[in-house]
Amino acid sequence: MRRLLTVALVACATATVAPSARATVIEKVVAVVGERAILLSDVVLRARPFLVKIHSEVPAGAQRNAAISQTYKNVLERMVDEELQARAANRSKLVVDAKEVDDAIGRVASQNGISVDKLVAEAAKSGLDEKSYRTEIRRQVLEAKLLNLRVQGRIRVTDEDVRTMYRRLVMDERKRLGFRAAWIRIDVAAGDSAAAKEKRALAESVAAQARAGGDFRALAKERSDDAGSRDRGGELGRLSPGRLAPPIDAALMNLEPGQVSSAIRVGDSYFVVKLIARDETELPTFEDAKNELGERVYLEKMGKARKSWLDSLRRQTHVEIRL
């Protein structure tokens, strides 16, 4: 709920609404949810906190028009979801009273280190008066209660989930870290299938020896067909991710310093690669990051579960988008 409520502050604190952000609206129905129609004027009103940013950051012309159009579509999708949630709340007899709204606003203010009056003033700068801001908070509290009722109880975060998330962060960082590597290249004569089998067997044997603790430099000097690196024990020097062939680059990404890959076929050659060193990571250890990662995994799973739940509501209700 805390994160959902904070969204309201972010939306409200974008900028003040300038006259240039206002436009003459020709009234029309842009969506139908069940028996309720959503009007274009409703969408434009809800989009106001975002329009000034577009006008200040996006050049006039086709690019700005496209940005405004996409904003309207995003806001409309949000409004459709809200109507579906309101219908679900009515069926479940869920309500949000004034005290819950007050408490939620108080939490948002506290989390951002400001007073409630200051928070409301920031909302007003974006064109949302206190009543509109409270309405937005009410919507988000209602959504949080619905998610708690319909979705939250089914979400489980395991230690394996957290480790997988950490591994993703590690791999993402490795795409930016420089490294030093060495390889042994064993060429294959094109069109000679018998020789190709022998070369493959040789490459796999070399890889097995190196992975079992064999001297990689000695193996490279003895077995590598790459004259440019053979005398250096296969060393390639300092490299950046993406410089080598994709299969080799991917293999190195998954290695720790000192580890050796299996045989990799690239074109008319087999490669056995060793990661010598990689630039130091800036990530905290898994244990230090575990709690925060657990929260990130939970939020990711909650987002997927929320989307699945909303999709099910759409399948149960007539929804027609006309924008």
N, C-alpha and C positions, 0 to 999 in steps of 0.2 A: 504493500500500500504506500510505503514511504516513497518509493521511486515513481509510482504512478502519480502521486500528488505533486511531486517536484516538477513534473512535466508542465503543470499549470503555470508555475512561476517562469519557466523557460519561455513558454509561449507568450506570456504576458509582458515579459521584459525585453522583447526584441527591439521595439522603437515606438516613437509616437506616430500616430496616424496623421499623415499630411493630406492636405486637400487633393493633391495629385493622385492619391491612392483611391479616391472616391470616384465612382462613375455612375452615369445614368443607367438604371437597370430596367429592362423590359421584363415584366413579370412572366414567369412560366414555370411549369412543373418540370423538375429535373430528375426526380426519382419518386418511385412509389414503393412503399413498404407495407404490405398488407393493405389496409384501407387508408393509410395515411400518406398524403402527398408532401414531398419536400420541395420548397420553392427556391428559385434561383436567388431571390433576395435573402433567404435564410443562409444560403451558402456564402454569398458575398459578405454578409455580416460576420459570419464565423471566420472568414478568411482575413478580415481586416488586420489582425496583429501581424500577419505575414507579408502583407502587400507592400508596406513601406520599405522593408528590407530588400524586396525585389526591385523597387523603384530606385533605391539608393545604390544597389550593387550590380544590377544587370542593365546593360546598355539598352536604350530605347530601340524599338523596332521588332523584328521577328523573334529575336532571342528573348526579349522581355515578354512579349505576348505568349510565347510558348511556356515560359516559367509561370506566368499568371494562370494560364489554362491548366497546367499540371497541378498548381496549388489548389485550384477549384476542384479538380477531380479528387485529389487527396482528401480535402476537407469533406467533400460529399461522401466518399467512402467511409470516413469516420462517422459522419452523421447517420448513415445507414446502419452501421454497427451499433451506434447508440440507440437507435430506434428498436433494433432487434433485442438489445439488452433490456431496454425499458419494457418491452413486451414479456420477456422472460422473467423480469423482476415482478411484474404484475401477477404472472402465473404462480410465482413462488411466494407472493405476498411480502416481498422485500421492500422496505422503505428506508429513506435516509432523513433523519430529523435535523432540526436546526443545531442541536448540540453537537451532533457528529460533524456537521460542516464546520462549526466553530473550532472543534478540537483539531480537525484536519488542517484548517488554516493556521492554527497555532503551531502545529508540528512543522508545516512548511516554513513558517517564519523562523522558528527555532533552528531548523536544519541549515538555514541560510544566514543565521546570525543577525537577523534584523527583527524589528518589532512588527506586530500585526499591522499597525497603522502604516509603517513604511512599506510593507508588502502590498497592502491595498493601494497605496500611492503609486507603487511601481506598476501595478496592474492598470491603474488609471492612465498612466503615460502611454500605454499601448491602445487606448481607446475602450478599455473594459472598465465600466463603472463597478462599484462594489456589488451591485445586484448581479451583474453579468459574471463577475468573477466567482461569486458564491455559487452561481448556477453551474459554472464549469467544475468547481470543486465537488459539488453534489454529484455530477455525472461520474466523476472519477472515483468517488467513494462508493457509489452504487456499483460500478464495474468491479472494484476490488471485492466487494461483498459477494457479487455473483461468481467471480472467479474462485473465491474461497469456498463457496458452496458447491460449484459444479466441476471445478478443475483441480484446485490445489491439492485435495486429498489424494489424488491419483499420481502425484509427482514424487518420485524417489530419486535421490542423488547418491550414487554409490562411489566408493573409493576409486573404482575403475573409471567412472565417468570423469572424476577430477583429474586422474592421471592422464587420461586421453586429452582433456583440455590443456593440461600443462604441455604435453607433447606437441600439440598444435602450435602453442606459443613458441616453443623451442624451434620448431621447423620454420615458422614464419620469420623468426629472427635470423636463422641461418641463411635465409635468402639474401641477407644484407651483410653477412660477416665474411671477410676475406679468409683465405686459408692457404696452406702449403700442402702439396700432394706429390705423389710419385706414381709411376705406372710401369707395367711391363706389357709391351705390345707384341702380339704374336700374329703375324700376317697369314692370310689364307689365300692360296692361289685360286683365282676366279675360275669357275667351271670344273674344278677337280674335286668331285665329291668325296673320293676316297681320302685325298690329302686333307680335305676340310675336317673329316672325322678325326684324323690323327691330330690336327692342330687343336681341335676342340678338346680332345683328351689331354693334350699337352698343357693347354691353358688351365683346365680344371685341376690337373696335377700340380702345376705351379701355384695356383691359388690355394690348394689344400696345404702345400708345404709352407707357404707364407703365413696362412692362418694358424698353422700349428706351431708357429714360432720360428720358422726358418728366416734366415738373413735375407731380407727383401733386396737390399743393395746387391748382394752377391747373385741372387736369382736374376735380377735385372741385367747385370753385366753378362751373365751366362746365357739367358734365354730371350731377352728383348730384341725385337727387330727394329726398334726405334733408335737409329744411330744418333739422333740429336740428344737423347737423354740417357742412353745406355751407359755411357762412361761415367755418368754422375749417379749411377745406381737408380736410374729411373726418375730422379727428382725433376719436377717441372717448375719449381720456383713458386713465388707468391701468385695466387690467382683470385679472381672474383667469381662469385656464383654466376652461372650463365655463360662462362667463357668456353667450357668444354661441351662435347656432344651431350644432348639431353640425358641419355641413359647413364653416362658416366657421371654427369653432374648430380643426377638423382641418387646414384649409389653413394657418392661422397657426402651428400646431405644426411644420409642415414648412418654414417660412420662416426665413431668417436676417435679422437687422436690415437694413433697406433693400430687401429683396426684395418683389416684388409677385406676387400670385396671378393665375391665369387667371380668367375669368368663372365665377361660382358661382351656380347657380339655387337659390333658397330661396323657396318659396311663389310669390308673384306678383311677385318681384323678382330681378334679377341683381345680384350684388355683386362688386366688385373690391377686394381688401383688401391693405393694405401693413403690414408689421411695422416699426414705428419703432424699438423698443428692447425688450429682454428683460432681466430681472434677471440678474445675474452668476451664471454656473455655479460650482458647487463641485467639479465633476469635474476630475480631472487631464487633461492633454492625452492624445491617443491614443498618442503615442510614449512618454510616461511610464507609461501603463497597459498597454502592449502585452503585456509578459511576463505580468502577472497575468491579463489577459484571455485570453491563450492557454491558461493553466492552467484557467480557468473553462470555456472552450469545450471543452477536452479532457475535463474532468469531466462536462460536460453530455452530450457524445457518448458517453462511457463509460457513463453511467447509462442512456441509451437503448439502447445495444448490450447492456448487461447484462440489461435487461428483455426485449429481443427474444430473447436466448439462453435465459433462464429460461422464457419462454413456449414456446420450441421444446422444451425439456426436458419441460415439462408435457404437451405434445401427444404426446410419445413414451412417457409413463408414465401409468399409471392413478393419478389424483389425485382423491380424494373428500373434500370438506370438509363436516363435519357440525355445526359450531358456528354 
